[in-house]
């Protein structure tokens, strides 16, 4: 990896990974642990994606996490509700926000197992708050989607990752 060029983002904007059933198999000993989602049956396309991630990491040696001194500490969690972009399962969790905020819908979703009502119950208790975040402000996209270099670097700063100078 010493002589390889670096990438400015871990994933190209046109990259769409799926199970790649027709892809060329790779030696799992070179791959295991790097890309868990497809490690049970890795293909050449997955290995190519992992190599890009490693080239990105090579160029991040001067990045650090910045925690500003503050009187308050608000814990924020982000979830990607656009699982339609998931080419394998095509799931979506956006309805969790709707269910948690609309008690009328409760009667329509009684068939959903109790553990799926965890969010709704905690919203009602005032322990958590669920907000819809528009795509432009969705910080979690940096972890789940291929982004342009500009958007990726903006989101990286939003997470508190800064370059040491």
C-alpha beads as a LAMMPS data file, in Angstrom:
LAMMPS data file: protein, C-alpha beads

165 atoms
164 bonds

1 atom types
1 bond types

-500.0 500.0 xlo xhi
-500.0 500.0 ylo yhi
-500.0 500.0 zlo zhi

Masses

1 110.0

Atoms # bond

1 1 1 0.000 0.000 0.000
2 1 1 2.987 2.303 0.323
3 1 1 3.101 3.156 -3.374
4 1 1 -0.653 3.304 -4.052
5 1 1 -2.425 6.572 -4.651
6 1 1 -4.938 7.826 -2.090
7 1 1 -8.688 8.339 -2.547
8 1 1 -10.496 11.334 -1.080
9 1 1 -13.670 9.333 -0.339
10 1 1 -14.038 5.701 0.714
11 1 1 -16.580 4.962 -2.024
12 1 1 -17.169 6.249 -5.543
13 1 1 -20.490 7.995 -6.168
14 1 1 -21.511 5.379 -8.730
15 1 1 -20.652 2.368 -6.560
16 1 1 -23.638 0.127 -5.804
17 1 1 -22.738 -3.079 -4.005
18 1 1 -25.000 -6.099 -4.081
19 1 1 -24.425 -9.810 -3.599
20 1 1 -22.928 -10.012 -7.105
21 1 1 -23.949 -13.652 -7.694
22 1 1 -22.152 -13.814 -11.064
23 1 1 -18.967 -12.183 -9.781
24 1 1 -15.564 -13.808 -9.541
25 1 1 -14.922 -15.381 -6.148
26 1 1 -11.915 -14.193 -4.114
27 1 1 -9.686 -15.812 -1.530
28 1 1 -11.544 -15.143 1.728
29 1 1 -8.358 -15.079 3.792
30 1 1 -7.446 -11.796 2.063
31 1 1 -10.875 -10.360 2.659
32 1 1 -12.431 -11.579 5.915
33 1 1 -13.099 -8.889 8.493
34 1 1 -12.813 -5.966 6.098
35 1 1 -16.319 -5.812 4.681
36 1 1 -18.627 -7.823 6.915
37 1 1 -21.768 -7.488 4.885
38 1 1 -20.558 -9.700 2.049
39 1 1 -17.792 -11.639 3.756
40 1 1 -19.659 -14.944 3.665
41 1 1 -19.446 -14.956 -0.140
42 1 1 -17.061 -12.183 -1.289
43 1 1 -16.647 -11.398 -4.964
44 1 1 -14.071 -9.392 -6.907
45 1 1 -16.388 -6.329 -6.842
46 1 1 -16.389 -6.384 -3.027
47 1 1 -12.612 -6.694 -2.880
48 1 1 -12.324 -3.709 -5.243
49 1 1 -14.540 -1.690 -2.856
50 1 1 -12.397 -2.695 0.129
51 1 1 -9.206 -1.677 -1.696
52 1 1 -10.719 1.758 -2.349
53 1 1 -11.561 2.088 1.352
54 1 1 -7.958 1.216 2.244
55 1 1 -6.657 3.828 -0.220
56 1 1 -8.967 6.373 1.418
57 1 1 -7.702 5.427 4.894
58 1 1 -4.116 5.845 3.705
59 1 1 -4.865 9.534 3.114
60 1 1 -6.458 10.143 6.532
61 1 1 -3.422 9.867 8.808
62 1 1 -3.735 13.557 9.707
63 1 1 -7.431 13.409 10.705
64 1 1 -8.545 13.618 14.326
65 1 1 -11.826 13.783 16.224
66 1 1 -12.491 17.173 17.789
67 1 1 -14.651 17.434 20.916
68 1 1 -15.248 21.086 21.815
69 1 1 -15.419 21.989 25.496
70 1 1 -19.057 22.564 26.450
71 1 1 -21.361 22.819 29.470
72 1 1 -23.876 20.425 27.942
73 1 1 -23.611 17.089 26.283
74 1 1 -26.404 16.118 23.911
75 1 1 -26.173 12.575 22.643
76 1 1 -27.391 12.348 19.059
77 1 1 -27.910 9.200 17.095
78 1 1 -28.548 8.970 13.388
79 1 1 -30.209 6.186 11.455
80 1 1 -30.469 5.750 7.739
81 1 1 -34.119 5.143 6.906
82 1 1 -33.515 4.811 3.178
83 1 1 -32.957 1.104 3.008
84 1 1 -34.468 1.168 -0.485
85 1 1 -30.902 1.958 -1.513
86 1 1 -30.000 -1.420 -0.015
87 1 1 -29.845 -3.597 -3.109
88 1 1 -30.039 -6.816 -1.088
89 1 1 -33.014 -6.480 1.283
90 1 1 -34.896 -3.323 0.193
91 1 1 -36.071 -2.537 3.738
92 1 1 -37.197 0.814 5.098
93 1 1 -37.607 2.084 8.691
94 1 1 -39.059 5.528 7.946
95 1 1 -42.428 4.323 9.250
96 1 1 -40.929 4.077 12.767
97 1 1 -41.022 7.879 13.042
98 1 1 -44.625 8.005 11.839
99 1 1 -45.733 5.278 14.261
100 1 1 -43.951 6.950 17.181
101 1 1 -45.693 10.293 16.579
102 1 1 -49.192 9.216 15.567
103 1 1 -51.161 7.293 18.228
104 1 1 -54.024 6.787 15.753
105 1 1 -51.758 4.550 13.679
106 1 1 -51.214 2.337 16.720
107 1 1 -54.389 0.379 16.032
108 1 1 -53.216 -0.271 12.461
109 1 1 -49.867 -1.725 13.548
110 1 1 -50.871 -3.974 16.448
111 1 1 -49.538 -6.944 14.492
112 1 1 -46.004 -5.586 14.833
113 1 1 -44.081 -7.398 17.553
114 1 1 -43.662 -5.647 20.922
115 1 1 -39.943 -5.024 20.469
116 1 1 -40.710 -2.875 17.426
117 1 1 -42.715 -0.508 19.605
118 1 1 -39.611 0.380 21.633
119 1 1 -39.201 3.708 19.848
120 1 1 -42.877 4.633 20.193
121 1 1 -42.886 3.868 23.920
122 1 1 -39.739 5.884 24.581
123 1 1 -41.029 8.858 22.581
124 1 1 -44.231 8.816 24.669
125 1 1 -42.158 8.747 27.874
126 1 1 -40.155 11.744 26.657
127 1 1 -36.882 9.804 26.835
128 1 1 -36.064 10.229 23.159
129 1 1 -37.084 12.465 20.277
130 1 1 -37.319 11.351 16.665
131 1 1 -36.946 13.959 13.954
132 1 1 -36.927 13.648 10.204
133 1 1 -33.677 15.007 8.783
134 1 1 -33.619 16.069 5.146
135 1 1 -31.181 14.383 2.799
136 1 1 -28.958 17.472 2.616
137 1 1 -28.385 17.386 6.393
138 1 1 -28.258 13.617 6.908
139 1 1 -24.862 13.154 8.571
140 1 1 -25.227 9.370 8.706
141 1 1 -24.956 9.317 4.895
142 1 1 -21.186 9.503 5.339
143 1 1 -21.334 5.975 6.797
144 1 1 -23.944 4.457 4.514
145 1 1 -23.803 5.973 1.030
146 1 1 -21.295 6.854 -1.649
147 1 1 -21.008 10.666 -1.609
148 1 1 -19.335 13.272 -3.774
149 1 1 -16.034 14.546 -2.403
150 1 1 -17.536 17.927 -1.424
151 1 1 -20.474 16.408 0.460
152 1 1 -18.264 13.750 2.058
153 1 1 -15.793 16.333 3.372
154 1 1 -18.646 18.553 4.656
155 1 1 -20.207 15.613 6.532
156 1 1 -16.814 14.593 7.912
157 1 1 -16.414 18.066 9.458
158 1 1 -19.985 17.835 10.835
159 1 1 -18.920 14.666 12.652
160 1 1 -16.019 16.571 14.208
161 1 1 -13.241 15.023 12.112
162 1 1 -10.679 17.691 11.365
163 1 1 -7.265 17.740 9.711
164 1 1 -4.279 18.441 11.917
165 1 1 -2.093 21.162 10.494

Bonds

1 1 1 2
2 1 2 3
3 1 3 4
4 1 4 5
5 1 5 6
6 1 6 7
7 1 7 8
8 1 8 9
9 1 9 10
10 1 10 11
11 1 11 12
12 1 12 13
13 1 13 14
14 1 14 15
15 1 15 16
16 1 16 17
17 1 17 18
18 1 18 19
19 1 19 20
20 1 20 21
21 1 21 22
22 1 22 23
23 1 23 24
24 1 24 25
25 1 25 26
26 1 26 27
27 1 27 28
28 1 28 29
29 1 29 30
30 1 30 31
31 1 31 32
32 1 32 33
33 1 33 34
34 1 34 35
35 1 35 36
36 1 36 37
37 1 37 38
38 1 38 39
39 1 39 40
40 1 40 41
41 1 41 42
42 1 42 43
43 1 43 44
44 1 44 45
45 1 45 46
46 1 46 47
47 1 47 48
48 1 48 49
49 1 49 50
50 1 50 51
51 1 51 52
52 1 52 53
53 1 53 54
54 1 54 55
55 1 55 56
56 1 56 57
57 1 57 58
58 1 58 59
59 1 59 60
60 1 60 61
61 1 61 62
62 1 62 63
63 1 63 64
64 1 64 65
65 1 65 66
66 1 66 67
67 1 67 68
68 1 68 69
69 1 69 70
70 1 70 71
71 1 71 72
72 1 72 73
73 1 73 74
74 1 74 75
75 1 75 76
76 1 76 77
77 1 77 78
78 1 78 79
79 1 79 80
80 1 80 81
81 1 81 82
82 1 82 83
83 1 83 84
84 1 84 85
85 1 85 86
86 1 86 87
87 1 87 88
88 1 88 89
89 1 89 90
90 1 90 91
91 1 91 92
92 1 92 93
93 1 93 94
94 1 94 95
95 1 95 96
96 1 96 97
97 1 97 98
98 1 98 99
99 1 99 100
100 1 100 101
101 1 101 102
102 1 102 103
103 1 103 104
104 1 104 105
105 1 105 106
106 1 106 107
107 1 107 108
108 1 108 109
109 1 109 110
110 1 110 111
111 1 111 112
112 1 112 113
113 1 113 114
114 1 114 115
115 1 115 116
116 1 116 117
117 1 117 118
118 1 118 119
119 1 119 120
120 1 120 121
121 1 121 122
122 1 122 123
123 1 123 124
124 1 124 125
125 1 125 126
126 1 126 127
127 1 127 128
128 1 128 129
129 1 129 130
130 1 130 131
131 1 131 132
132 1 132 133
133 1 133 134
134 1 134 135
135 1 135 136
136 1 136 137
137 1 137 138
138 1 138 139
139 1 139 140
140 1 140 141
141 1 141 142
142 1 142 143
143 1 143 144
144 1 144 145
145 1 145 146
146 1 146 147
147 1 147 148
148 1 148 149
149 1 149 150
150 1 150 151
151 1 151 152
152 1 152 153
153 1 153 154
154 1 154 155
155 1 155 156
156 1 156 157
157 1 157 158
158 1 158 159
159 1 159 160
160 1 160 161
161 1 161 162
162 1 162 163
163 1 163 164
164 1 164 165
